[in-house]
Amino acid sequence: MPEQPDLNPGDEVKPGTEQSGEHICPACNGFGEVAGSPCRECGGTGRITALVGDA
């Protein structure tokens, strides 16, 4: 079984959590970089994991 990636500061929940999905990182607008450095919110991926459904 593959390891789950760690949470980035911008993630609301762990990847794979029920009722979650990927969203474009609001800090870097999906580019993965801010001022030429990897985005701290998404870890340079350009995406965050967020809740998309109601619990």
mmCIF file of the C-alpha atoms, coordinates in Angstrom:
data_MODEL
# 
_entry.id   MODEL 
# 
loop_
_atom_site.group_PDB 
_atom_site.id 
_atom_site.type_symbol 
_atom_site.label_atom_id 
_atom_site.label_alt_id 
_atom_site.label_comp_id 
_atom_site.label_asym_id 
_atom_site.label_entity_id 
_atom_site.label_seq_id 
_atom_site.pdbx_PDB_ins_code 
_atom_site.Cartn_x 
_atom_site.Cartn_y 
_atom_site.Cartn_z 
_atom_site.occupancy 
_atom_site.B_iso_or_equiv 
_atom_site.pdbx_formal_charge 
_atom_site.auth_seq_id 
_atom_site.auth_comp_id 
_atom_site.auth_asym_id 
_atom_site.auth_atom_id 
_atom_site.pdbx_PDB_model_num 
ATOM 1  C CA . MET A 1 1  ? 0.000   0.000  0.000   1.00 0.00 ? 1  MET A CA 1 
ATOM 2  C CA . PRO A 1 2  ? 1.457   3.408  -0.961  1.00 0.00 ? 2  PRO A CA 1 
ATOM 3  C CA . GLU A 1 3  ? 2.308   5.861  1.787   1.00 0.00 ? 3  GLU A CA 1 
ATOM 4  C CA . GLN A 1 4  ? 0.002   8.841  2.233   1.00 0.00 ? 4  GLN A CA 1 
ATOM 5  C CA . PRO A 1 5  ? 1.786   12.138 1.617   1.00 0.00 ? 5  PRO A CA 1 
ATOM 6  C CA . ASP A 1 6  ? 2.248   14.490 4.539   1.00 0.00 ? 6  ASP A CA 1 
ATOM 7  C CA . LEU A 1 7  ? -0.022  17.457 4.985   1.00 0.00 ? 7  LEU A CA 1 
ATOM 8  C CA . ASN A 1 8  ? 1.064   20.780 3.566   1.00 0.00 ? 8  ASN A CA 1 
ATOM 9  C CA . PRO A 1 9  ? 0.165   23.938 5.503   1.00 0.00 ? 9  PRO A CA 1 
ATOM 10 C CA . GLY A 1 10 ? -2.652  24.750 3.044   1.00 0.00 ? 10 GLY A CA 1 
ATOM 11 C CA . ASP A 1 11 ? -4.299  21.311 3.267   1.00 0.00 ? 11 ASP A CA 1 
ATOM 12 C CA . GLU A 1 12 ? -7.522  21.145 5.268   1.00 0.00 ? 12 GLU A CA 1 
ATOM 13 C CA . VAL A 1 13 ? -7.442  17.335 5.514   1.00 0.00 ? 13 VAL A CA 1 
ATOM 14 C CA . LYS A 1 14 ? -5.157  14.416 4.560   1.00 0.00 ? 14 LYS A CA 1 
ATOM 15 C CA . PRO A 1 15 ? -5.305  13.292 0.937   1.00 0.00 ? 15 PRO A CA 1 
ATOM 16 C CA . GLY A 1 16 ? -7.754  10.408 0.550   1.00 0.00 ? 16 GLY A CA 1 
ATOM 17 C CA . THR A 1 17 ? -10.077 11.609 3.314   1.00 0.00 ? 17 THR A CA 1 
ATOM 18 C CA . GLU A 1 18 ? -13.747 11.030 2.506   1.00 0.00 ? 18 GLU A CA 1 
ATOM 19 C CA . GLN A 1 19 ? -15.501 14.049 1.003   1.00 0.00 ? 19 GLN A CA 1 
ATOM 20 C CA . SER A 1 20 ? -12.210 15.708 0.090   1.00 0.00 ? 20 SER A CA 1 
ATOM 21 C CA . GLY A 1 21 ? -10.701 16.765 -3.202  1.00 0.00 ? 21 GLY A CA 1 
ATOM 22 C CA . GLU A 1 22 ? -7.891  18.741 -4.736  1.00 0.00 ? 22 GLU A CA 1 
ATOM 23 C CA . HIS A 1 23 ? -8.191  22.479 -5.230  1.00 0.00 ? 23 HIS A CA 1 
ATOM 24 C CA . ILE A 1 24 ? -5.868  25.043 -6.758  1.00 0.00 ? 24 ILE A CA 1 
ATOM 25 C CA . CYS A 1 25 ? -3.656  26.556 -4.089  1.00 0.00 ? 25 CYS A CA 1 
ATOM 26 C CA . PRO A 1 26 ? -4.879  30.089 -3.327  1.00 0.00 ? 26 PRO A CA 1 
ATOM 27 C CA . ALA A 1 27 ? -1.395  31.233 -2.294  1.00 0.00 ? 27 ALA A CA 1 
ATOM 28 C CA . CYS A 1 28 ? 0.297   30.521 -5.652  1.00 0.00 ? 28 CYS A CA 1 
ATOM 29 C CA . ASN A 1 29 ? -2.785  30.227 -7.910  1.00 0.00 ? 29 ASN A CA 1 
ATOM 30 C CA . GLY A 1 30 ? -1.733  26.712 -8.917  1.00 0.00 ? 30 GLY A CA 1 
ATOM 31 C CA . PHE A 1 31 ? 1.757   27.642 -10.128 1.00 0.00 ? 31 PHE A CA 1 
ATOM 32 C CA . GLY A 1 32 ? 3.603   25.995 -7.233  1.00 0.00 ? 32 GLY A CA 1 
ATOM 33 C CA . GLU A 1 33 ? 5.942   28.964 -6.824  1.00 0.00 ? 33 GLU A CA 1 
ATOM 34 C CA . VAL A 1 34 ? 5.840   32.327 -5.090  1.00 0.00 ? 34 VAL A CA 1 
ATOM 35 C CA . ALA A 1 35 ? 8.541   34.853 -5.955  1.00 0.00 ? 35 ALA A CA 1 
ATOM 36 C CA . GLY A 1 36 ? 10.661  32.140 -7.599  1.00 0.00 ? 36 GLY A CA 1 
ATOM 37 C CA . SER A 1 37 ? 10.598  29.784 -4.596  1.00 0.00 ? 37 SER A CA 1 
ATOM 38 C CA . PRO A 1 38 ? 8.420   26.716 -3.951  1.00 0.00 ? 38 PRO A CA 1 
ATOM 39 C CA . CYS A 1 39 ? 5.090   27.723 -2.436  1.00 0.00 ? 39 CYS A CA 1 
ATOM 40 C CA . ARG A 1 40 ? 4.990   27.076 1.308   1.00 0.00 ? 40 ARG A CA 1 
ATOM 41 C CA . GLU A 1 41 ? 1.221   26.447 1.356   1.00 0.00 ? 41 GLU A CA 1 
ATOM 42 C CA . CYS A 1 42 ? 1.139   23.610 -1.196  1.00 0.00 ? 42 CYS A CA 1 
ATOM 43 C CA . GLY A 1 43 ? 4.727   22.370 -1.021  1.00 0.00 ? 43 GLY A CA 1 
ATOM 44 C CA . GLY A 1 44 ? 5.280   23.368 -4.652  1.00 0.00 ? 44 GLY A CA 1 
ATOM 45 C CA . THR A 1 45 ? 2.504   21.186 -6.096  1.00 0.00 ? 45 THR A CA 1 
ATOM 46 C CA . GLY A 1 46 ? 0.083   23.999 -6.899  1.00 0.00 ? 46 GLY A CA 1 
ATOM 47 C CA . ARG A 1 47 ? -2.725  22.053 -5.223  1.00 0.00 ? 47 ARG A CA 1 
ATOM 48 C CA . ILE A 1 48 ? -4.180  21.683 -1.747  1.00 0.00 ? 48 ILE A CA 1 
ATOM 49 C CA . THR A 1 49 ? -6.553  19.063 -0.326  1.00 0.00 ? 49 THR A CA 1 
ATOM 50 C CA . ALA A 1 50 ? -9.825  20.469 0.966   1.00 0.00 ? 50 ALA A CA 1 
ATOM 51 C CA . LEU A 1 51 ? -13.209 19.246 2.165   1.00 0.00 ? 51 LEU A CA 1 
ATOM 52 C CA . VAL A 1 52 ? -15.749 19.430 -0.643  1.00 0.00 ? 52 VAL A CA 1 
ATOM 53 C CA . GLY A 1 53 ? -18.794 17.778 0.924   1.00 0.00 ? 53 GLY A CA 1 
ATOM 54 C CA . ASP A 1 54 ? -20.804 18.218 4.061   1.00 0.00 ? 54 ASP A CA 1 
ATOM 55 C CA . ALA A 1 55 ? -20.179 15.847 6.920   1.00 0.00 ? 55 ALA A CA 1 
# 
